[in-house]
Amino acid sequence: MWIRKHVLLSQVMVVLAFLCFTAPGFAADPFAGRILPTKKVSFFNDGKKVGQYTAEAPLPWDTLVKCEGRTALRMKQMYVVFEDGSTFIMSRSGSGETLDLKTGTAYFALKTLPEGLIFGTPQTPVATEMILLNAATGDQLLKGYVKTGKTESELGVLEGGRLTVRTNDVQQTINPGQRIILSQASLAAGGGGTLGAGLGVGIGVGVGVLAGITAGVVSFQNDKDDKKTSPF
C-alpha cells in the first residue's frame, strides 16, 4: 500500500513537472516561483494575512503559505506538490534556498539539484549535497517527499535516482524506496550528553533506536507484511 500510493502520485507529478520544466519564465525575483492551488492558498507575513488566492499566482520569498486542497509550486529547478493542510515557507540566502515545511507533506521532483537546497523540518534541517539520476532516455526526474510530524519527520526518495544529504554532520545517501527518519533524541541514560544538540540521525537499512526514538535510513519497498494504510 505504501509504495503503490507513492508511485501513483509520482506518476501524476511527472506530467506536472514536465510542464514546469518546459514552460518559460517559471521563477523570477522577487518571487520564489508560481503557486497553483486546487482550492485556496493564504499568504502570511508576521502573522498577518497578506493575500489569498484560488488561481495561479506568484509566490514571494519568506512568506508563510497555508494550503487548502492540494497545491503545486513550480520553480526553476524543482516542482513541489503539497498535500491539503500543509504549511511552508520558501526562503533564500547567500548559500542557497530552503523549503521549510512547517506541517504536512510535500512531494518534490528534481531535474537538477538547486545549489544549496535545504529541506527544513520541525526537528532539523536536511542539506542536499548530490543527486544521481538513473540512466534513462529522455527527461529524467528524481521524485521524493518530505513529511513532518510533531515528534518526527521523514525525507524519502520514491524513484528516479539517489539523493545524498547531510544532517547533524552526518552524510547519507537515500536510494529509491528508502527514507530517513528525523526525530528528537538524546543519548541513553549515563551517556553524558546529547547527540547533535538533541537531534539524532542514524544510518543503515532498518530502524535505529536511540533512547527509545527511531532515527535512520529505512526501506519501505519490502514492507510486504505491513497492512496499515499509507498516510499519503
Contacts in CASP RR format, 6 or more apart in sequence:
PFRMAT RR
TARGET T0000
AUTHOR 0000-0000-0000
METHOD contacts of the structure
MODEL  1
MWIRKHVLLSQVMVVLAFLCFTAPGFAADPFAGRILPTKKVSFFNDGKKV
GQYTAEAPLPWDTLVKCEGRTALRMKQMYVVFEDGSTFIMSRSGSGETLD
LKTGTAYFALKTLPEGLIFGTPQTPVATEMILLNAATGDQLLKGYVKTGK
TESELGVLEGGRLTVRTNDVQQTINPGQRIILSQASLAAGGGGTLGAGLG
VGIGVGVGVLAGITAGVVSFQNDKDDKKTSPF
1 226 0 8 1.000
1 227 0 8 1.000
1 228 0 8 1.000
1 229 0 8 1.000
1 230 0 8 1.000
2 220 0 8 1.000
2 223 0 8 1.000
2 226 0 8 1.000
2 230 0 8 1.000
3 158 0 8 1.000
3 177 0 8 1.000
3 220 0 8 1.000
3 221 0 8 1.000
3 223 0 8 1.000
4 230 0 8 1.000
5 230 0 8 1.000
5 232 0 8 1.000
6 145 0 8 1.000
6 158 0 8 1.000
6 230 0 8 1.000
6 232 0 8 1.000
7 158 0 8 1.000
7 159 0 8 1.000
9 81 0 8 1.000
9 107 0 8 1.000
9 232 0 8 1.000
10 107 0 8 1.000
10 109 0 8 1.000
10 143 0 8 1.000
10 144 0 8 1.000
10 158 0 8 1.000
10 159 0 8 1.000
12 81 0 8 1.000
13 79 0 8 1.000
13 81 0 8 1.000
13 107 0 8 1.000
13 109 0 8 1.000
13 141 0 8 1.000
13 143 0 8 1.000
14 109 0 8 1.000
14 141 0 8 1.000
14 143 0 8 1.000
16 72 0 8 1.000
16 74 0 8 1.000
16 79 0 8 1.000
16 81 0 8 1.000
16 109 0 8 1.000
17 79 0 8 1.000
17 109 0 8 1.000
17 111 0 8 1.000
17 141 0 8 1.000
18 139 0 8 1.000
20 26 0 8 1.000
20 74 0 8 1.000
20 75 0 8 1.000
20 79 0 8 1.000
20 109 0 8 1.000
21 79 0 8 1.000
21 111 0 8 1.000
21 139 0 8 1.000
23 74 0 8 1.000
26 33 0 8 1.000
26 34 0 8 1.000
26 74 0 8 1.000
26 75 0 8 1.000
26 76 0 8 1.000
27 33 0 8 1.000
27 34 0 8 1.000
27 74 0 8 1.000
27 75 0 8 1.000
27 76 0 8 1.000
30 60 0 8 1.000
30 61 0 8 1.000
31 58 0 8 1.000
31 59 0 8 1.000
31 60 0 8 1.000
31 61 0 8 1.000
32 59 0 8 1.000
32 60 0 8 1.000
32 61 0 8 1.000
32 73 0 8 1.000
32 75 0 8 1.000
32 90 0 8 1.000
32 92 0 8 1.000
32 97 0 8 1.000
33 58 0 8 1.000
33 59 0 8 1.000
33 73 0 8 1.000
33 74 0 8 1.000
33 75 0 8 1.000
33 76 0 8 1.000
33 90 0 8 1.000
34 56 0 8 1.000
34 57 0 8 1.000
34 58 0 8 1.000
34 59 0 8 1.000
34 73 0 8 1.000
34 74 0 8 1.000
35 41 0 8 1.000
35 53 0 8 1.000
35 56 0 8 1.000
35 57 0 8 1.000
35 58 0 8 1.000
35 59 0 8 1.000
35 65 0 8 1.000
35 71 0 8 1.000
35 72 0 8 1.000
35 73 0 8 1.000
36 56 0 8 1.000
36 71 0 8 1.000
36 72 0 8 1.000
36 73 0 8 1.000
36 74 0 8 1.000
37 53 0 8 1.000
37 54 0 8 1.000
37 55 0 8 1.000
37 56 0 8 1.000
37 67 0 8 1.000
37 68 0 8 1.000
37 69 0 8 1.000
37 71 0 8 1.000
37 72 0 8 1.000
38 69 0 8 1.000
38 70 0 8 1.000
38 71 0 8 1.000
39 54 0 8 1.000
39 68 0 8 1.000
39 69 0 8 1.000
39 70 0 8 1.000
39 84 0 8 1.000
40 52 0 8 1.000
40 53 0 8 1.000
40 54 0 8 1.000
40 68 0 8 1.000
40 69 0 8 1.000
41 52 0 8 1.000
41 53 0 8 1.000
41 57 0 8 1.000
41 65 0 8 1.000
41 66 0 8 1.000
41 67 0 8 1.000
41 68 0 8 1.000
41 71 0 8 1.000
42 49 0 8 1.000
42 51 0 8 1.000
42 52 0 8 1.000
42 65 0 8 1.000
42 66 0 8 1.000
42 68 0 8 1.000
43 49 0 8 1.000
43 50 0 8 1.000
43 51 0 8 1.000
43 52 0 8 1.000
43 53 0 8 1.000
43 59 0 8 1.000
43 60 0 8 1.000
43 63 0 8 1.000
43 64 0 8 1.000
43 65 0 8 1.000
44 50 0 8 1.000
44 63 0 8 1.000
44 64 0 8 1.000
44 65 0 8 1.000
44 66 0 8 1.000
45 62 0 8 1.000
45 63 0 8 1.000
45 64 0 8 1.000
47 64 0 8 1.000
50 63 0 8 1.000
59 65 0 8 1.000
59 73 0 8 1.000
59 90 0 8 1.000
61 90 0 8 1.000
61 91 0 8 1.000
61 92 0 8 1.000
62 89 0 8 1.000
62 90 0 8 1.000
62 91 0 8 1.000
63 89 0 8 1.000
63 90 0 8 1.000
64 87 0 8 1.000
64 88 0 8 1.000
64 89 0 8 1.000
64 102 0 8 1.000
65 71 0 8 1.000
65 87 0 8 1.000
65 88 0 8 1.000
65 89 0 8 1.000
65 90 0 8 1.000
66 85 0 8 1.000
66 87 0 8 1.000
67 82 0 8 1.000
67 83 0 8 1.000
67 84 0 8 1.000
67 85 0 8 1.000
67 86 0 8 1.000
67 87 0 8 1.000
68 84 0 8 1.000
68 85 0 8 1.000
69 83 0 8 1.000
69 84 0 8 1.000
69 85 0 8 1.000
70 81 0 8 1.000
70 82 0 8 1.000
70 83 0 8 1.000
70 84 0 8 1.000
71 81 0 8 1.000
71 82 0 8 1.000
71 86 0 8 1.000
72 79 0 8 1.000
72 80 0 8 1.000
72 81 0 8 1.000
72 82 0 8 1.000
73 79 0 8 1.000
73 80 0 8 1.000
73 81 0 8 1.000
73 82 0 8 1.000
73 90 0 8 1.000
74 80 0 8 1.000
75 90 0 8 1.000
75 114 0 8 1.000
76 114 0 8 1.000
77 110 0 8 1.000
77 111 0 8 1.000
77 112 0 8 1.000
77 113 0 8 1.000
77 114 0 8 1.000
78 108 0 8 1.000
78 109 0 8 1.000
78 110 0 8 1.000
78 114 0 8 1.000
78 117 0 8 1.000
79 108 0 8 1.000
79 109 0 8 1.000
80 99 0 8 1.000
80 106 0 8 1.000
80 107 0 8 1.000
80 108 0 8 1.000
80 109 0 8 1.000
81 106 0 8 1.000
81 107 0 8 1.000
81 108 0 8 1.000
82 88 0 8 1.000
82 104 0 8 1.000
82 105 0 8 1.000
82 106 0 8 1.000
82 107 0 8 1.000
83 104 0 8 1.000
83 105 0 8 1.000
83 106 0 8 1.000
83 107 0 8 1.000
83 232 0 8 1.000
85 103 0 8 1.000
85 104 0 8 1.000
86 101 0 8 1.000
86 102 0 8 1.000
86 103 0 8 1.000
86 104 0 8 1.000
86 105 0 8 1.000
86 106 0 8 1.000
87 101 0 8 1.000
87 102 0 8 1.000
87 103 0 8 1.000
87 104 0 8 1.000
88 99 0 8 1.000
88 100 0 8 1.000
88 101 0 8 1.000
88 102 0 8 1.000
88 106 0 8 1.000
89 98 0 8 1.000
89 100 0 8 1.000
89 102 0 8 1.000
90 97 0 8 1.000
90 98 0 8 1.000
90 99 0 8 1.000
90 100 0 8 1.000
91 97 0 8 1.000
91 98 0 8 1.000
91 100 0 8 1.000
92 98 0 8 1.000
95 116 0 8 1.000
96 114 0 8 1.000
96 115 0 8 1.000
96 116 0 8 1.000
96 117 0 8 1.000
96 118 0 8 1.000
97 114 0 8 1.000
97 116 0 8 1.000
97 117 0 8 1.000
97 118 0 8 1.000
98 117 0 8 1.000
98 118 0 8 1.000
98 119 0 8 1.000
98 120 0 8 1.000
98 125 0 8 1.000
99 106 0 8 1.000
99 108 0 8 1.000
99 117 0 8 1.000
99 118 0 8 1.000
99 119 0 8 1.000
99 120 0 8 1.000
99 146 0 8 1.000
100 120 0 8 1.000
101 119 0 8 1.000
101 120 0 8 1.000
101 121 0 8 1.000
101 146 0 8 1.000
101 148 0 8 1.000
101 153 0 8 1.000
102 122 0 8 1.000
102 148 0 8 1.000
103 148 0 8 1.000
103 149 0 8 1.000
104 147 0 8 1.000
104 148 0 8 1.000
104 149 0 8 1.000
105 145 0 8 1.000
105 146 0 8 1.000
105 147 0 8 1.000
105 148 0 8 1.000
105 231 0 8 1.000
105 232 0 8 1.000
106 145 0 8 1.000
106 146 0 8 1.000
106 147 0 8 1.000
107 143 0 8 1.000
107 144 0 8 1.000
107 145 0 8 1.000
107 158 0 8 1.000
108 143 0 8 1.000
108 144 0 8 1.000
108 145 0 8 1.000
108 146 0 8 1.000
109 141 0 8 1.000
109 142 0 8 1.000
109 143 0 8 1.000
109 144 0 8 1.000
110 131 0 8 1.000
110 141 0 8 1.000
110 142 0 8 1.000
110 143 0 8 1.000
111 139 0 8 1.000
111 140 0 8 1.000
111 141 0 8 1.000
112 131 0 8 1.000
113 128 0 8 1.000
113 130 0 8 1.000
113 131 0 8 1.000
114 128 0 8 1.000
116 127 0 8 1.000
116 128 0 8 1.000
117 127 0 8 1.000
117 128 0 8 1.000
118 125 0 8 1.000
118 126 0 8 1.000
118 127 0 8 1.000
118 128 0 8 1.000
119 125 0 8 1.000
119 126 0 8 1.000
119 128 0 8 1.000
119 146 0 8 1.000
119 155 0 8 1.000
120 126 0 8 1.000
120 146 0 8 1.000
121 146 0 8 1.000
121 148 0 8 1.000
121 153 0 8 1.000
121 155 0 8 1.000
121 182 0 8 1.000
122 148 0 8 1.000
122 149 0 8 1.000
122 150 0 8 1.000
122 153 0 8 1.000
123 152 0 8 1.000
123 153 0 8 1.000
123 182 0 8 1.000
123 183 0 8 1.000
123 184 0 8 1.000
123 199 0 8 1.000
124 167 0 8 1.000
124 168 0 8 1.000
124 182 0 8 1.000
124 199 0 8 1.000
124 200 0 8 1.000
124 201 0 8 1.000
125 167 0 8 1.000
126 155 0 8 1.000
126 165 0 8 1.000
126 166 0 8 1.000
126 167 0 8 1.000
126 180 0 8 1.000
126 182 0 8 1.000
127 165 0 8 1.000
127 166 0 8 1.000
127 167 0 8 1.000
128 163 0 8 1.000
128 164 0 8 1.000
128 165 0 8 1.000
129 164 0 8 1.000
129 165 0 8 1.000
129 166 0 8 1.000
129 171 0 8 1.000
130 163 0 8 1.000
130 164 0 8 1.000
131 142 0 8 1.000
131 161 0 8 1.000
131 162 0 8 1.000
131 163 0 8 1.000
131 164 0 8 1.000
132 161 0 8 1.000
132 162 0 8 1.000
132 163 0 8 1.000
132 164 0 8 1.000
133 140 0 8 1.000
133 141 0 8 1.000
133 142 0 8 1.000
133 160 0 8 1.000
133 161 0 8 1.000
134 140 0 8 1.000
134 160 0 8 1.000
134 161 0 8 1.000
136 160 0 8 1.000
140 160 0 8 1.000
141 160 0 8 1.000
142 157 0 8 1.000
142 159 0 8 1.000
142 160 0 8 1.000
142 161 0 8 1.000
142 162 0 8 1.000
142 163 0 8 1.000
143 157 0 8 1.000
143 158 0 8 1.000
143 159 0 8 1.000
143 160 0 8 1.000
144 155 0 8 1.000
144 156 0 8 1.000
144 157 0 8 1.000
144 158 0 8 1.000
144 159 0 8 1.000
144 163 0 8 1.000
145 155 0 8 1.000
145 156 0 8 1.000
145 158 0 8 1.000
145 232 0 8 1.000
146 153 0 8 1.000
146 154 0 8 1.000
146 155 0 8 1.000
146 156 0 8 1.000
147 153 0 8 1.000
147 154 0 8 1.000
147 231 0 8 1.000
147 232 0 8 1.000
151 183 0 8 1.000
151 184 0 8 1.000
151 213 0 8 1.000
152 181 0 8 1.000
152 182 0 8 1.000
152 183 0 8 1.000
152 184 0 8 1.000
152 213 0 8 1.000
152 214 0 8 1.000
152 215 0 8 1.000
153 181 0 8 1.000
153 182 0 8 1.000
153 183 0 8 1.000
154 179 0 8 1.000
154 180 0 8 1.000
154 181 0 8 1.000
154 182 0 8 1.000
155 165 0 8 1.000
155 174 0 8 1.000
155 179 0 8 1.000
155 180 0 8 1.000
155 182 0 8 1.000
156 163 0 8 1.000
156 174 0 8 1.000
156 177 0 8 1.000
156 178 0 8 1.000
156 179 0 8 1.000
156 180 0 8 1.000
157 163 0 8 1.000
157 174 0 8 1.000
157 175 0 8 1.000
157 176 0 8 1.000
157 177 0 8 1.000
157 178 0 8 1.000
157 179 0 8 1.000
158 176 0 8 1.000
158 177 0 8 1.000
159 176 0 8 1.000
159 177 0 8 1.000
160 176 0 8 1.000
161 175 0 8 1.000
161 176 0 8 1.000
162 173 0 8 1.000
162 174 0 8 1.000
162 175 0 8 1.000
162 176 0 8 1.000
163 173 0 8 1.000
163 174 0 8 1.000
164 171 0 8 1.000
164 172 0 8 1.000
164 173 0 8 1.000
164 174 0 8 1.000
165 171 0 8 1.000
165 172 0 8 1.000
165 173 0 8 1.000
165 174 0 8 1.000
165 180 0 8 1.000
166 172 0 8 1.000
167 180 0 8 1.000
167 182 0 8 1.000
167 199 0 8 1.000
167 201 0 8 1.000
168 195 0 8 1.000
168 196 0 8 1.000
168 197 0 8 1.000
168 199 0 8 1.000
168 200 0 8 1.000
168 201 0 8 1.000
169 196 0 8 1.000
170 201 0 8 1.000
170 202 0 8 1.000
170 203 0 8 1.000
172 180 0 8 1.000
172 201 0 8 1.000
172 202 0 8 1.000
172 203 0 8 1.000
172 216 0 8 1.000
172 217 0 8 1.000
174 180 0 8 1.000
174 217 0 8 1.000
176 221 0 8 1.000
177 219 0 8 1.000
177 220 0 8 1.000
177 221 0 8 1.000
178 205 0 8 1.000
178 217 0 8 1.000
178 218 0 8 1.000
178 219 0 8 1.000
178 220 0 8 1.000
178 221 0 8 1.000
179 217 0 8 1.000
179 218 0 8 1.000
179 220 0 8 1.000
180 201 0 8 1.000
180 215 0 8 1.000
180 216 0 8 1.000
180 217 0 8 1.000
180 218 0 8 1.000
181 207 0 8 1.000
181 214 0 8 1.000
181 215 0 8 1.000
181 216 0 8 1.000
181 218 0 8 1.000
182 199 0 8 1.000
182 200 0 8 1.000
182 201 0 8 1.000
182 215 0 8 1.000
183 199 0 8 1.000
183 200 0 8 1.000
183 213 0 8 1.000
183 214 0 8 1.000
183 215 0 8 1.000
184 198 0 8 1.000
184 199 0 8 1.000
184 200 0 8 1.000
184 213 0 8 1.000
185 195 0 8 1.000
185 198 0 8 1.000
185 199 0 8 1.000
185 200 0 8 1.000
185 210 0 8 1.000
185 211 0 8 1.000
185 212 0 8 1.000
185 213 0 8 1.000
185 215 0 8 1.000
186 193 0 8 1.000
186 194 0 8 1.000
186 195 0 8 1.000
186 198 0 8 1.000
186 210 0 8 1.000
186 211 0 8 1.000
187 193 0 8 1.000
187 194 0 8 1.000
187 195 0 8 1.000
187 210 0 8 1.000
187 211 0 8 1.000
188 210 0 8 1.000
188 211 0 8 1.000
195 210 0 8 1.000
200 210 0 8 1.000
200 215 0 8 1.000
201 215 0 8 1.000
201 216 0 8 1.000
202 208 0 8 1.000
202 210 0 8 1.000
202 215 0 8 1.000
202 216 0 8 1.000
202 217 0 8 1.000
203 216 0 8 1.000
203 217 0 8 1.000
204 216 0 8 1.000
204 217 0 8 1.000
205 217 0 8 1.000
205 218 0 8 1.000
205 219 0 8 1.000
206 216 0 8 1.000
206 217 0 8 1.000
206 218 0 8 1.000
206 219 0 8 1.000
207 214 0 8 1.000
207 216 0 8 1.000
207 218 0 8 1.000
208 214 0 8 1.000
208 215 0 8 1.000
208 216 0 8 1.000
END
